């Protein structure tokens, strides 16, 4: 039974590796229900999880999960101690914590870009996780960790990509990069990032200063002697023009 379960897990991991680009170390988000079940069934998560998944793992949780365990009291104190040993992933609810299931779903976004596994015993959370393509689901049954088969949503997503109906995020990124290189990318195209607009910088404060007026050269005042000289020159010019070529008419009586 153990060998059959190991083969099924290997097949499922290969599905997520080849179709959703999962790589080691596998990042596993755990909630309090999974840790409580592991504690009850004496499962050493840190030791058994890498063996079962046949690879290096990173066990992690969120602050919202820890806050929820604190609010539930002493009954889940053991699960809280286990979770505190794992890495804490930053969520967007630091100031206003939300229920653990809501927080873990928000970590997946629309297509699980960070390639998280979800480990939970919460049936409502598991049902919601199966609606997101490319999310492996882990739970505990009969004292063993089980990796669920790929969900119907994940299988249909892969089939749509293979038939050309959908484009993977990696392919979309490559297409956008090629469009930008060729200069044919449009602003607001689906899946493409808009070019950042340059911020309008304030003008140079030195250029805003008013130009200083240069003092004008004072025009020299004309004296009386200069005025007399000018009038004489004018008279000479006039007499010179009329002198040689000027003829006077003599009246005959």
C-alpha positions, 0 to 999 in steps of 0.5 A: 500500500505504501509503494502504491501511495508513493507512486501516485504521489510521484505521478502527481508531482510530475504533473505539477512540475511539467504543467505548472513549473513547480520546482524544489524546494516545494513551498507548503502552506500549512494551517492549524487543522493540519498540524493538529491532525499531525500531532494527534496521529504522531506524524513528524511533519518536518521529517516525513514531508520531504520523504513523501514528496521525494524532494526538499521542502519549505514548510511555512504559514502566515500570521493570520493562521497563528492569530486564529490559533491563539484565539481558539485557546489551549485546545490548539496550543500544540498545533500553534507550537508546531507552526511557530517553528516554520517560516512565516510568509507575509500576507496582506492582512498584517494590521487586520487579521482574517480567518486562516482559510481566507488568508491562505486563499489570498496567497494563491491569487488567481493562478498560484504564481508562487507555486504553493502547496496547501496542507489542510484538513478544512473541507471548505478550504479544500473545496475552494483550493480545487477551484484554483488551477495548479494548487497541490493539496495535502491532507492526513488520512489514517496516520499518513500524509496524502497528496490529492490527485490533480483537481478537475480544474487543473486538468481542464486548464492543462487541456485548454493550454495544450489545445491552444485555447489558453496561454500559460503565464510564462508564455504570456510573458514571452509574448509581451516581451517579444512585442515590446522588442518589436515595438508593437505592444499596445498600452492596456493589452491583456497580460502585458505591463504598461510602460511607466509614465515618467513623472513630471519633474519640477523646473530648475529653481535657478531657471525660475529666477527673474533676469536682472535688468542691465543698466542702460548706457545713458545718452549724452546730452547735447550742448549748445555748441554742438547744436550750433555746429550741426545747424552750420553743417546743415546750412553748408550742405544745403548751400553746397547742393544749390551752389554750382548747379543753381541758376537764378532767373534775371528779370528783364524790364 
